[in-house]
Amino acid sequence: MRRRLAAILTAATIGMSGPVFALEEPGSAASVAEPLAEANPATDSVEDPRVGYFVSETEKYGFVLDRTGEKGLLRFDQSVEILVLDMVPGPQGVTYLKDRLGTTILRLMPWGGATVYDADGTEGGAFGFKTLVKPLALQPRDDVYVRGRAAEISRALAAEPGFDVTFHFEPALVQQEARVVNTENKMAARALAPGKGVSLVSSRAVQDRPPSAGTLNDTLEVAGLALTRLVSDELALEVMSEKIASVIIRAGAKSGISLENQDLVVTYVPERGLLGRPSSAEIERFLLDNL
């Protein structure tokens, strides 16, 4: 199951390969998912010099870089994932942006240019600042939307190359009686994904905390991206099909990834938003190292 990390398409290549980070089956994430965050030129909003849209020399590829918070946020065109990066000062005013695996994703020059690194650590391409844009932020979601996305991801994974997995959701501090999925949720899950098990544990709890549904859906998306990339590898697909039967997206006090019997558990912190969930690269690395 272990293979060279550079052989996996990591965040460093999102800007070059866009759709590889989407589920490409018709009706899946690539065709129906709404953007997770605003990333359009801020023509009608207050412009912040720390948020910019950068484009390649040919202007064929681009990304939004948001440096308004404690972490740098980066989103490439055609990608549903917002990368959360450490901003590390370098010599002569250069800033390096690295993910939590220590991979350098981008080098930002003091005059506004940027270099995106390929997965093997080499310089992948030069980008220049084009315009100011709105800060990146998760869109609010409700349990109906999340349930629908889970069904779409399940169907896409099951179609080709054939990884049959179910998604389940566990909000924090759930009352004992809320652990049983009600009949309405079961019927909705069957209608959205015939033959697939998709459930929400206590949809009421999700509705009572609107902000958490955005982080919940984002965690689902990055888990789906990691699985989608891995199942493109024949060996990884074979191993995961034998050892993973379901994915549990669980709210908790600390984000993380674990295996519990045949469950892949991805834990997120609702209040932390983008900073409260693992990235798709972290989920991918965990599975490569532990299966």
C-alpha positions as CSV (number, residue, x, y, z in Angstrom):
1,M,0.0,0.0,0.0
2,R,2.9,2.3,0.6
3,R,4.3,4.1,-2.5
4,R,6.2,7.3,-3.2
5,L,4.3,10.3,-2.0
6,A,5.5,12.2,-5.1
7,A,3.6,9.8,-7.3
8,I,0.3,10.9,-5.7
9,L,-1.2,14.1,-7.0
10,T,-1.0,16.3,-3.9
11,A,-2.1,19.8,-3.3
12,A,1.0,21.2,-5.2
13,T,-0.5,20.1,-8.5
14,I,-4.1,21.2,-8.0
15,G,-3.6,24.3,-10.0
16,M,-2.2,22.4,-13.0
17,S,-4.7,19.5,-13.0
18,G,-7.9,21.0,-11.6
19,P,-10.5,18.2,-12.3
20,V,-8.3,15.5,-10.8
21,F,-9.6,16.8,-7.5
22,A,-13.2,16.4,-8.5
23,L,-15.3,13.4,-8.9
24,E,-15.6,13.3,-12.7
25,E,-18.6,11.0,-13.1
26,P,-21.7,12.9,-14.5
27,G,-23.8,14.0,-11.6
28,S,-20.9,13.8,-9.1
29,A,-18.9,16.5,-7.4
30,A,-17.3,17.8,-10.6
31,S,-20.6,18.6,-12.2
32,V,-22.9,19.5,-9.4
33,A,-20.9,20.8,-6.4
34,E,-21.2,24.5,-5.7
35,P,-17.9,26.3,-4.8
36,L,-17.0,26.0,-1.2
37,A,-16.0,29.6,-1.0
38,E,-16.2,32.9,-2.7
39,A,-13.3,33.4,-5.1
40,N,-14.5,36.0,-7.6
41,P,-13.1,39.4,-8.1
42,A,-14.3,41.7,-5.4
43,T,-15.8,44.4,-7.6
44,D,-18.6,45.2,-5.1
45,S,-16.9,44.5,-1.7
46,V,-14.1,45.9,0.4
47,E,-10.8,44.9,-1.1
48,D,-8.1,43.5,1.1
49,P,-4.5,43.5,-0.2
50,R,-3.9,40.2,1.6
51,V,-6.4,38.4,-0.7
52,G,-5.4,38.1,-4.3
53,Y,-6.1,36.1,-7.5
54,F,-2.9,34.8,-9.2
55,V,-2.7,33.5,-12.8
56,S,-0.1,31.6,-14.8
57,E,1.8,33.2,-17.6
58,T,-0.8,31.9,-20.1
59,E,-3.6,32.8,-17.8
60,K,-4.9,29.3,-18.2
61,Y,-4.5,28.4,-14.5
62,G,-5.1,30.4,-11.4
63,F,-5.5,30.4,-7.7
64,V,-6.8,32.5,-4.8
65,L,-4.4,33.2,-1.9
66,D,-5.9,34.5,1.3
67,R,-3.5,35.7,4.1
68,T,-6.1,37.4,6.3
69,G,-6.0,34.8,9.1
70,E,-3.5,32.9,11.2
71,K,-3.0,30.5,8.3
72,G,-2.7,31.0,4.6
73,L,-5.7,29.7,2.6
74,L,-5.2,28.6,-1.0
75,R,-7.7,27.5,-3.5
76,F,-6.8,26.5,-7.1
77,D,-9.2,26.9,-10.0
78,Q,-11.4,23.9,-10.6
79,S,-10.7,22.6,-7.0
80,V,-13.3,22.2,-4.3
81,E,-10.6,22.0,-1.6
82,I,-9.3,25.0,0.3
83,L,-5.8,24.3,1.4
84,V,-4.8,25.5,4.9
85,L,-1.1,26.4,4.9
86,D,1.6,27.6,7.3
87,M,3.2,30.8,6.2
88,V,7.0,30.5,6.8
89,P,9.2,33.5,6.4
90,G,12.2,33.1,4.1
91,P,15.2,35.1,3.1
92,Q,14.8,38.5,1.3
93,G,11.2,38.8,2.1
94,V,10.1,35.5,0.5
95,T,7.2,33.6,2.2
96,Y,6.9,29.8,1.9
97,L,3.5,28.2,2.3
98,K,3.6,24.7,3.6
99,D,0.9,22.1,4.4
100,R,0.8,20.2,7.7
101,L,2.7,17.3,6.1
102,G,5.6,19.8,5.6
103,T,5.2,19.9,1.8
104,T,6.0,23.3,0.3
105,I,3.1,24.2,-1.9
106,L,3.9,27.8,-2.9
107,R,6.7,30.4,-2.7
108,L,5.4,34.0,-2.5
109,M,7.8,36.7,-3.6
110,P,7.8,40.2,-1.9
111,W,7.0,41.9,-5.3
112,G,3.8,39.8,-5.8
113,G,4.9,36.9,-7.9
114,A,4.5,33.3,-6.9
115,T,5.9,29.9,-7.7
116,V,3.8,26.7,-7.3
117,Y,5.8,23.5,-6.5
118,D,5.2,20.2,-8.2
119,A,4.5,17.1,-6.1
120,D,8.2,16.0,-6.3
121,G,9.4,19.4,-4.8
122,T,10.5,20.9,-8.1
123,E,9.3,24.3,-9.2
124,G,6.1,23.7,-11.2
125,G,5.2,27.1,-12.6
126,A,5.3,30.9,-12.2
127,F,2.2,32.9,-11.3
128,G,1.6,36.6,-11.2
129,F,-0.9,38.7,-9.2
130,K,-3.9,39.7,-11.2
131,T,-6.6,41.2,-9.0
132,L,-7.9,41.5,-5.5
133,V,-10.7,39.1,-4.5
134,K,-12.9,38.3,-1.6
135,P,-11.5,36.2,1.3
136,L,-12.0,32.5,1.2
137,A,-14.7,31.1,3.5
138,L,-16.9,28.1,3.8
139,Q,-20.5,28.3,2.6
140,P,-23.2,27.3,5.1
141,R,-24.7,23.9,4.5
142,D,-27.6,21.9,6.0
143,D,-28.1,18.2,6.6
144,V,-30.1,17.8,3.4
145,Y,-27.3,19.1,1.2
146,V,-24.7,17.0,3.1
147,R,-26.7,13.9,2.7
148,G,-27.0,14.5,-1.0
149,R,-23.3,15.1,-1.4
150,A,-22.5,11.9,0.5
151,A,-24.8,9.9,-1.8
152,E,-23.1,11.4,-4.9
153,I,-19.6,10.6,-3.7
154,S,-20.7,7.1,-2.8
155,R,-22.1,6.5,-6.3
156,A,-19.0,8.0,-8.0
157,L,-16.7,5.8,-6.0
158,A,-18.8,2.7,-6.6
159,A,-19.1,3.2,-10.4
160,E,-15.5,3.2,-11.5
161,P,-13.2,1.8,-10.3
162,G,-15.7,0.1,-7.9
163,F,-15.0,1.0,-4.3
164,D,-18.2,0.3,-2.4
165,V,-18.2,2.5,0.8
166,T,-20.9,4.1,2.9
167,F,-20.7,7.5,4.7
168,H,-22.1,8.1,8.2
169,F,-22.0,11.3,10.3
170,E,-21.7,11.6,14.1
171,P,-22.3,15.1,15.7
172,A,-20.7,15.7,19.1
173,L,-22.6,15.3,22.3
174,V,-25.5,13.4,20.7
175,Q,-28.3,12.4,23.0
176,Q,-28.7,8.7,23.4
177,E,-32.1,8.6,21.7
178,A,-30.6,10.7,18.8
179,R,-28.2,7.9,17.9
180,V,-31.0,6.1,16.1
181,V,-31.6,7.4,12.6
182,N,-35.2,8.2,12.1
183,T,-37.4,6.8,9.4
184,E,-37.5,10.0,7.4
185,N,-33.7,10.1,7.2
186,K,-33.6,6.5,6.1
187,M,-36.1,7.1,3.4
188,A,-34.3,10.2,2.1
189,A,-31.0,8.3,2.1
190,R,-32.5,5.4,0.1
191,A,-34.1,7.8,-2.4
192,L,-30.8,9.7,-2.9
193,A,-28.6,6.6,-3.2
194,P,-30.5,3.4,-4.1
195,G,-28.7,0.5,-2.7
196,K,-26.3,2.6,-0.8
197,G,-26.3,3.3,2.9
198,V,-26.0,7.0,3.6
199,S,-27.1,8.2,7.0
200,L,-27.0,11.2,9.3
201,V,-26.8,10.5,13.0
202,S,-29.2,13.1,14.5
203,S,-29.9,15.5,11.7
204,R,-31.6,17.7,14.3
205,A,-28.3,18.3,16.0
206,V,-26.7,19.4,12.7
207,Q,-29.6,21.8,12.1
208,D,-29.3,23.3,15.6
209,R,-25.7,24.3,14.8
210,P,-25.8,25.9,11.3
211,P,-22.1,26.8,11.2
212,S,-21.0,23.1,11.8
213,A,-22.7,21.9,8.7
214,G,-20.3,23.9,6.5
215,T,-17.3,22.3,8.2
216,L,-19.1,18.9,8.1
217,N,-19.7,19.1,4.4
218,D,-16.1,20.4,3.8
219,T,-14.7,17.4,5.8
220,L,-16.9,15.1,3.7
221,E,-15.5,16.7,0.5
222,V,-11.9,16.3,1.4
223,A,-12.4,12.7,2.5
224,G,-14.1,12.0,-0.9
225,L,-11.1,13.6,-2.7
226,A,-8.6,11.5,-0.9
227,L,-10.5,8.3,-1.6
228,T,-11.0,9.3,-5.3
229,R,-7.3,9.8,-5.8
230,L,-6.4,6.5,-4.0
231,V,-8.8,4.3,-5.9
232,S,-7.2,5.3,-9.1
233,D,-4.3,3.0,-8.0
234,E,-5.1,-0.7,-8.5
235,L,-3.3,-1.9,-5.4
236,A,-4.7,0.8,-3.2
237,L,-8.2,0.0,-4.5
238,E,-7.8,-3.7,-3.7
239,V,-6.5,-3.1,-0.2
240,M,-9.2,-0.5,0.7
241,S,-12.0,-2.6,-0.7
242,E,-10.9,-5.4,1.7
243,K,-10.3,-3.2,4.8
244,I,-12.7,-0.2,4.6
245,A,-16.5,-0.7,4.6
246,S,-17.6,2.8,5.7
247,V,-16.3,6.3,6.4
248,I,-17.4,8.1,9.6
249,I,-17.3,11.9,9.7
250,R,-17.2,12.6,13.4
251,A,-17.3,15.9,15.3
252,G,-14.9,16.1,18.1
253,A,-12.6,18.3,20.2
254,K,-9.6,17.7,18.0
255,S,-9.3,16.9,14.3
256,G,-7.8,13.6,13.2
257,I,-7.9,10.4,11.2
258,S,-8.1,6.8,12.6
259,L,-9.2,3.3,11.7
260,E,-11.8,1.6,13.9
261,N,-12.3,-2.0,12.7
262,Q,-13.5,-1.4,9.1
263,D,-14.4,2.2,9.6
264,L,-12.2,5.1,8.4
265,V,-13.0,7.9,10.9
266,V,-12.3,11.5,10.0
267,T,-12.8,13.8,12.9
268,Y,-13.4,17.5,12.6
269,V,-13.9,20.4,15.0
270,P,-17.1,22.3,14.0
271,E,-16.2,25.7,15.5
272,R,-12.8,25.8,13.8
273,G,-14.1,25.8,10.2
274,L,-11.3,25.2,7.7
275,L,-8.8,24.9,10.4
276,G,-10.8,22.2,12.1
277,R,-10.4,19.3,9.6
278,P,-7.7,17.3,8.0
279,S,-6.7,17.9,4.4
280,S,-7.2,15.4,1.6
281,A,-3.4,14.9,1.5
282,E,-3.4,14.1,5.2
283,I,-6.1,11.5,4.8
284,E,-4.3,10.1,1.8
285,R,-1.0,9.8,3.6
286,F,-2.7,8.2,6.7
287,L,-4.2,5.5,4.5
288,L,-1.0,4.8,2.6
289,D,0.9,4.4,5.9
290,N,-1.7,2.4,7.8
291,L,-3.3,-0.1,5.4
